[in-house]
Amino acid sequence: MGHGPGRVVIPNVEEEIMRFRHAEAVRAAFPELSAGALYATGVDASADTGPRAAVHTARAAARLAAGTEGEFPEVLAWRRTFTRMGVKPTQYRCASESLLRRLRKEGSLPRIHPLVDLCNAVSAAYAVPVAVLDADRVAGPLLEVRPAAGDETYTTFAGGTEHPAPGEVTFVDSAGRAHARRWTHRQSGHSAVGERTRRVLVVAEAMHDSGAEILPELLKTVEEEVAAHWRAVTTTALLTPGAPEFLFGG
């Protein structure tokens, strides 16, 4: 996470109602998906989340002491998902596996932004990918996790431009901008949380058998941490086939 040089922030003055969802094609192909989302307004870069992030990181480290991340059912489930997408799972890892791998090898997680650091620590603790997007950098009214058409634009953290391959699952907004590569592998530099971020969308996605039981706990953890560190207004929702959309903003 983070952002490349020359970032220009365009305030979302009207703060339109936004919709986040997984496309029917994605839910049909991956019925084991469990997902949840949180929207928060009033966050900034001033909070000291280090102590609490350390608590969650310690939980992940304790689990790693008993076995590598490649043995975790949460990680194995995402590896199977990547394989089904035609992606080599040991070349492109889901975000939580990458965090756990770094923690195991280096003993710590990167410091990027207070909220990102906190969510990365929670992601490692639960071994579940957690994306954090600057809501003002997402073009509404719809952000959808769907197969790419091939003409979407993805901005790297170095400021370069890529186009997800047709069929690659990604987060696509109403302007045709891709906010991720290979679903949960890597987020976009365009919507990365930074110094000027005030509104965020947090998305957690699990593929393992107990994902539906874990997601409410994970969302509650993030919501409680945000409330403890910022005077933020939050909204959360679990996303299911029967209730697939999360409305936020406005």
matplotlib code that plots the C-alpha trace (Angstrom):
import matplotlib.pyplot as plt

x = [0.0, 1.0, 1.1, 3.4, 4.8, 2.7, -0.6, -3.5, -6.4, -9.8, -12.3, -15.6, -17.7, -21.1, -20.2, -22.7, -24.1, -21.8, -22.4, -19.9, -20.6, -19.3, -20.6, -22.9, -20.3, -17.8, -20.2, -21.3, -17.7, -16.7, -19.7, -17.4, -16.7, -17.4, -17.1, -17.6, -17.2, -16.7, -17.0, -15.5, -15.4, -13.1, -9.9, -6.5, -2.8, -2.5, -3.5, -0.9, -2.1, 1.3, 0.5, -2.7, -1.2, 1.5, -1.1, -2.6, 0.8, 1.8, -1.2, -0.1, 3.5, 2.4, 0.5, 3.5, 5.6, 3.5, 3.6, 4.2, 1.5, 1.4, -0.2, -3.0, -6.4, -7.2, -4.1, -4.6, -8.1, -6.9, -4.2, -6.9, -8.8, -5.8, -5.2, -8.8, -8.3, -5.3, -2.9, 0.2, -0.4, 3.3, 4.1, 1.2, 0.1, -3.0, -2.3, -2.7, -0.2, 2.3, 2.0, 2.4, 5.4, 7.0, 6.3, 7.8, 10.9, 11.5, 9.8, 7.7, 5.2, 5.8, 4.7, 2.7, -0.2, -1.9, -5.1, -3.3, -0.9, -3.8, -5.7, -2.5, -2.0, -5.6, -5.3, -2.2, -3.9, -6.9, -4.9, -7.6, -7.0, -8.2, -8.2, -8.3, -9.3, -9.5, -13.2, -12.6, -10.3, -13.0, -15.4, -19.0, -21.7, -20.5, -17.3, -17.6, -15.4, -15.7, -13.8, -11.9, -12.8, -9.2, -9.5, -9.5, -6.7, -4.6, -2.1, 1.0, 2.5, 5.3, 2.8, 2.9, -0.2, -1.2, -4.3, -5.6, -6.0, -9.5, -11.1, -8.8, -10.9, -10.4, -12.2, -13.6, -15.2, -17.6, -14.8, -13.3, -10.4, -9.1, -8.2, -6.6, -4.6, -5.5, -8.3, -6.6, -2.9, -2.2, -4.1, -3.8, -1.7, -4.5, -6.8, -4.1, -4.7, -2.4, -1.9, -5.1, -7.4, -10.5, -13.0, -12.2, -13.7, -12.4, -13.1, -12.3, -12.7, -12.3, -12.5, -11.9, -14.6, -15.1, -14.9, -18.6, -18.0, -14.7, -15.8, -18.2, -15.5, -12.9, -15.2, -16.1, -12.4, -11.7, -14.7, -13.7, -10.1, -11.3, -13.6, -10.8, -8.3, -10.5, -13.7, -15.0, -18.4, -18.6, -21.0, -20.4, -22.1, -21.7, -22.1, -24.0, -25.7, -29.0, -27.6, -24.7, -24.5, -23.0, -24.2, -22.0, -21.2, -23.8]
y = [0.0, 3.7, 5.8, 6.9, 10.4, 13.2, 12.0, 14.4, 14.1, 15.0, 15.6, 13.9, 17.0, 15.5, 12.2, 10.2, 6.9, 4.2, 0.5, -2.3, -5.9, -9.1, -9.8, -12.8, -14.4, -14.3, -15.6, -18.4, -19.4, -19.2, -20.0, -20.6, -16.8, -15.0, -11.3, -8.2, -4.5, -1.5, 2.2, 4.9, 8.6, 10.8, 8.8, 10.5, 9.8, 11.2, 8.2, 6.0, 2.5, 0.9, -0.8, -2.3, -3.4, -5.1, -7.1, -8.4, -9.0, -11.0, -13.2, -14.0, -14.6, -17.1, -19.0, -18.9, -20.4, -23.6, -23.8, -21.8, -19.8, -22.3, -24.7, -22.4, -23.4, -19.8, -19.5, -22.9, -21.9, -18.8, -20.8, -23.1, -20.0, -18.6, -21.9, -22.0, -18.5, -19.7, -17.9, -19.6, -19.3, -19.4, -16.7, -14.4, -14.7, -13.3, -10.3, -12.0, -14.8, -12.1, -10.4, -13.6, -14.6, -11.3, -11.5, -15.0, -14.0, -10.5, -10.6, -7.4, -5.8, -2.6, 0.8, 2.6, 4.5, 4.1, 2.6, 0.4, -0.8, -1.8, -3.5, -5.3, -6.6, -7.8, -9.4, -11.3, -12.3, -13.8, -14.9, -13.3, -10.6, -7.1, -4.3, -0.7, 1.9, 5.6, 6.1, 9.5, 7.8, 5.4, 6.5, 5.8, 4.8, 1.2, -0.7, -4.3, -7.3, -8.9, -10.5, -7.8, -7.0, -6.2, -2.5, -1.5, 0.8, -0.2, 2.1, 0.6, 2.0, 3.3, 5.3, 3.0, 1.7, -1.8, -3.5, -6.7, -9.6, -10.4, -12.6, -11.6, -10.9, -7.4, -4.5, -2.2, 1.2, 3.1, 4.8, 1.5, 1.8, -1.4, -1.1, -4.5, -7.2, -10.8, -10.2, -10.2, -10.2, -6.5, -3.2, -0.2, 2.8, 5.1, 4.4, 3.7, 5.3, 8.3, 11.5, 13.1, 10.2, 10.8, 8.2, 4.6, 1.3, -1.8, -5.2, -8.6, -11.8, -15.4, -18.7, -21.3, -23.4, -21.3, -18.0, -17.2, -17.6, -15.6, -12.6, -11.1, -11.3, -9.7, -6.9, -6.2, -6.1, -3.5, -1.5, -1.4, -0.5, 2.4, 3.7, 3.5, 5.5, 8.0, 9.8, 8.0, 7.1, 3.5, 1.3, -2.5, -5.3, -8.9, -9.7, -12.8, -14.1, -13.0, -9.5, -9.0, -5.2, -2.7, 0.9, 3.5, 7.3, 9.9]
z = [0.0, -0.1, -3.2, -5.9, -6.5, -7.8, -6.3, -6.9, -4.5, -6.0, -3.2, -3.6, -2.8, -3.3, -1.6, -3.7, -2.6, -3.7, -4.2, -3.6, -4.7, -6.2, -9.7, -10.1, -12.3, -9.4, -6.8, -9.2, -9.8, -6.2, -4.0, -1.0, -0.9, 2.4, 2.3, 4.5, 4.1, 6.3, 5.4, 7.7, 7.6, 9.7, 9.6, 9.2, 9.6, 13.1, 15.2, 16.9, 16.0, 16.7, 20.1, 18.9, 15.5, 17.6, 19.5, 16.2, 14.7, 17.8, 17.3, 13.8, 14.9, 17.5, 14.9, 12.6, 15.3, 15.0, 11.3, 8.1, 6.4, 3.6, 6.0, 7.1, 5.7, 5.0, 2.8, 1.1, 0.2, -1.6, -3.3, -4.7, -5.8, -7.6, -9.3, -10.5, -11.9, -13.9, -11.6, -10.2, -6.5, -5.5, -7.9, -7.1, -3.5, -1.8, 0.3, 3.7, 2.6, 1.5, 4.9, 6.8, 4.7, 5.4, 9.1, 9.2, 7.3, 8.7, 12.0, 11.3, 9.0, 7.0, 8.5, 5.9, 7.4, 10.8, 9.4, 6.8, 9.4, 11.7, 8.9, 7.7, 11.3, 11.5, 8.1, 9.3, 12.5, 10.7, 7.6, 5.5, 2.8, 3.9, 1.3, 2.4, -0.3, -0.3, -1.1, -2.6, -5.2, -6.4, -9.2, -8.4, -8.3, -8.5, -7.4, -8.4, -8.1, -11.5, -14.4, -16.3, -19.9, -20.6, -21.1, -17.5, -16.2, -13.2, -11.6, -10.0, -6.8, -8.9, -11.0, -14.0, -15.9, -16.5, -18.0, -16.2, -18.6, -19.9, -17.3, -14.4, -11.3, -10.1, -8.4, -11.1, -10.6, -12.8, -14.7, -15.7, -13.3, -11.8, -8.1, -7.7, -9.7, -9.5, -7.0, -3.7, -4.8, -5.0, -4.6, -6.8, -6.1, -7.3, -4.4, -1.8, 1.6, 2.2, 4.2, 2.8, 3.1, 5.2, 3.9, 3.4, 2.2, 3.9, 2.3, 3.8, 1.7, 2.8, 0.9, 3.7, 5.2, 8.4, 6.6, 7.2, 11.0, 11.0, 8.9, 11.5, 14.1, 11.8, 10.8, 14.5, 15.3, 12.6, 13.6, 17.2, 16.4, 14.1, 16.9, 19.4, 17.3, 15.4, 15.9, 12.9, 11.7, 10.5, 8.7, 8.2, 6.3, 5.6, 1.9, 0.9, -2.2, -0.7, 0.3, -2.2, -2.1, 0.4, 0.1, 1.5, 1.3, 0.8]

ax = plt.figure().add_subplot(projection="3d")
ax.plot(x, y, z, "-o")
ax.set_aspect("equal")
plt.show()
